[in-house]
Amino acid sequence: MEHIPQVRMQARTWYNADLRETWFATISELVLMMTVAAIFLPAAALIREKERGTIEQLLVSPLAPFQIVLATVLAMTLVMLAGAAVAVGVIMVWLLDVPFRGSPALFFALLAIYAVTTSGLGIFAATFARNSGQVGLIVLLIVMPILFLSGSWNIVEGMPGWLRAGIEFSPLRHFVPIAYGIILRGTELTMIWEPVLKMFALGAALFALGVWRFRRQFR
C-alpha cells in the first residue's frame, strides 16, 4: 500500500506563540489602569477646587472655562504618562520580560491623546458631584461598564449585536487594539489609523460634552 502523506492542522497564536498569560495580562492591566486614571484624576482635581471654593476664583479670572479644564487635564496627563513610562519600562519590559516591538514614541503619543480625550468623562462626572465621595461613586458607575465591555477581558465578537454597537461609544474599545498592536506586533500608524480616528473623534465629542457641562454648571 502506497504511503499517503498526512496533513496536520496546528493552531498557532501569532506574536505570542508560547501563550504567555503575563504578556496579555500586563498590557490589559496597563490600559485599564490608564482608563481609571484618565477619568478619575481630572474629576478629583475639579472637585477639590470646588470643595476649597477656588473654582469661583478661577471662573472670574480672564481664563475661559475651556482653558481651566484643559490646564487641569494636561497636568493630569503628564502624571499619567510618567506613571505609564515606569510601568512599561520597569515592570513590563524589565521585570516581566514583555516584548515591546513597536515605537515607544507612537505608543506614548497615542496614550496622551487617549488620556486627554477620555478625561471628558471625568469632567462630566465632576459636574454632578459635590464632594470627593460622590465623584468616586459616579466615576465607578462610569468606569465599570467601560472596563468589562472593552474587549480586554472578553471576546467582543461573542456579544449580541446591539451590545457590540453600544460599546463602539467607549474610547477604551478602540484603544485596546492600538495598545496590543503597538506593543506585541510592532504595528505602525498606517495599520491602526481606523481605531485611532474613532478614538480621537469619540474622545473629542466626550471632551466637548464635559466642557459644555462644566460651563453650564457655573452660569
Secondary structure, 3 states (H helix, E strand, C coil): CCCCCCCCCCCCCCCCCCCCHHHHHHHHHHHHHHHHHHHHHHHHHHHHHHHHCCHHHHHCCCCCHHHHHHHHHHHHHHHHHHHHHHHHHHHHHHHCCCCCCCCHHHHHHHHHHHHHHHHHHHHHHHCCCCCHHHHHHHHHHHHHHHHHCCCCCCCHHHCCHHHHHHHHHCHHHHHHHHHHHHHHHCCCHHHCHHHHHHHHHHHHHHHHHHHHHHHHHCC
